[in-house]
């Protein structure tokens, strides 16, 4: 029996990394790129993205896009913009970064309600985002929003059919449990069970190839930020990033790597590395725990490298993934690092568990509006924030 590929669909990944230099830039960019092994993405502009479909819903124009990063399957993304935006007045752009959630069958579509939303995307939206379409709501505020699948999620997921042998053995145990309970798993359930174990194989492969799991995700995020900033109706001088949980970690990394980011929102993804040891190490994925990173940088150092930008960190006091002391110590450290400005740190603590609910989303939206501005007038209609262009 031949041994299945351990990186199904990504057999071209090693060759890509051999030809791609590490991301370079100023001292901040260069150091984190070295620690995470972030390959420099090939320049992508909006013209490189193929339009798959468009739709309009409740004042928002949606466009489903697809582009090729240079290795692995194509990236699927969703662009949302106000339907009544003026083509003569570029809007601020926001890159919306999806969470981990242990759900890799779907990616950024959990942030976007489309005419073809899947049950899997709806379930994550209900459990983590109070059923709200984060990207669409930000677009109603007057932003051009881009939400993309990153490495190992959704359109960028790994082919696990047939699964690698170690992953197969773990999946067999799941099959036994499902059978004992009389449950027939969906393709998505079976994939997510396999992918949870397989993430360690991807991290192992990334390390062998001179990158990391988080570094490869950052590569995809930088490529998407390049697509967003190149859109003709986006003001590249007013770019923000927002993410919850694993997406919040991605937002912190992206704001560190790219000085174009003027505002970042990190939701339920802030602590000190020391606070994770020893009890909280198994609460997190390879997105947070890259080998060697803590030798040079704490997680707060990653988030606060660029004190010229404006940062909002929202933490949940009863978050089971982070010790309370670690979250508060991180907040104090971030306030200290940002004290010299010229940017700002805003730390918000809310009661309750790990989530990005409607109230937290409103806080994030107001913060981005305050620091990036929009060309819209906001009003409230039946409890929903909407936007329209100012009257001439």
Secondary structure, 3 states (H helix, E strand, C coil): CCCCCCCCCCCCHHHHHHHCCECCCCHHHHHHHHHHCCECCCCCCHHHCEEEEEEEECCEEEEEEEECCCCCCCEEEEEEEECCCCCCCCEEEEEEECCCCCCCCCCHHHHCCCCCCCHHHHHHHHHHCCCCCHHHHHHHCCCEEEEECCCCCHHHCCCCCCCCHHHHHHHHHHHHHHHHCCCCCCHHHHHHHHHHHHHHHHHHHHHHCCCCHHHHHHHHHHHHHHHHHHCCCEEEEEEEEEEECHHHHHHHHHHHHCCCEEEEEEECCCCCHHHHCCCCHHHCCCCCCCCCHHHHCCHHHHHCCCCCCEEEEEEECCCCCCCHHHHHHHHHHHHHHHCCCCCEEEEEEECCCCCCCHHHHHHHHHHHHHHHCCCEEEEEECCEEEEEECCC
